[in-house]
Amino acid sequence: MGCPVQAALTPEFGALAALFFALCAPNAQVIEMKEKVTSKADIWSVGCLVIEIQTGSPPYFDRQPMSALFHIVADDHPPLPPNATDLMVDFLMQCFQKVRGLEGARHAAQG
């Protein structure tokens, strides 16, 4: 029968995890599950799609799934494409803004 952890570490699991990240592009709001998911999750996903179109891979695609989840929450934003124009960087930074909790909401409202 084998250990369930060993079964999860098969190449098929890696491919499934890669498919999950490619299709869902989860953001910190979704991963942390601390607040209601809003349209910011969709906006974050649009930024991920732009990066994927530019580079051929979604952000954090080169990381193991748990590492990718950690970096999505911990990093200020995903790594930006090295050949991104100033306009693209500005657009992506708008997509990847993180506002957390009431203090973040007050700060965003004050502009």
N, C-alpha and C positions, 0 to 999 in steps of 0.2 A: 504494500500500500504506500509506504513512504511518508516522509514528513510533508505537511501542507506547505511549509515555507519553501522547501526544495521544489515542490511542484510549481509554486508561484514564480520561481526563478528560471523558468524555461524560456527559450527564444520566442515561443508563442506569446508568453506574457509580456515580454518586451515589445513585441509588435502590437499587441493590444493596447499597452500603455501609450505607445507612440501614436496610435490611431486616436485614442482618447484626447491627447494633447492637441493633435492636429485638428480634430473636429470641434472640440469644446473650448480650447484656449481659456481655461479657467482663470479668473482673476482673484485677487486677495479677498475681495468681498464674498465670493462664492466659497473659497477654501476655508476661511476663518469661521464662517457661519455665525458671526456675532451680531449681525444686523440683517434687516430685510434686504434682499437682493433688488437692486434698482437698475435703471437703464445704464448706469455707469458700467455695469458688467458687459453690456453690449458694446459700449463705446470702447472699452478696453480690448474687446475681441476684434473690433475693427482695426485698432492699432496693431494687434498681432497679425492680422491678415495682411496689412500693408508691409510689415516686416517679412512675412513669408513670401509675398509676391516679389519683393526686392532681393531677398537672399536665397529663396528656394526652400527654406525650412522655417517652421515657426520658432518663436523665441524659446530658449532652453531645450531645444530638440536634442542637443548633444549631451544632455544630462540624464541621469537615471531618474525615474518618476518621482521618488521621494525628494531627491535633491531639487528637482524642478519645482515641486510644490513649495519647498522651503524658500527658494529664491524668489518665487512669485510674491510671496508674502513679505520677505525680508528686504528685497531690493527696492529702491525708489522707483525703478522702472526697468523693463527688460533691456538687454544690450541693444544698442541702436546699430543699424547697418553702417559699416565704415565709410561707404560711399554715399551716404544720405546727404541730400542738399540741405541748406539752412531751412528752407520751407518745409521739407519733410521732417526734419528734427523738430521744428516748432509744432507741426501737426501731431507728431507722435507724443511729444511731451504733453500736449493738451489731452490726448487719449489716455495717457497713463497717470494722470493726476490721482493721488490717493487722498481722500478726506475720511478721517476716522473719527467716529464718535461725535458727541455734541460739540466738543471744542473745535474739531475740524469743520463741522458744519457752520459754527459761528464765524470761524476764520474765512470760510469760503463766501459766506453771505456778506462779509465786510469788504470783500474783494481785494 
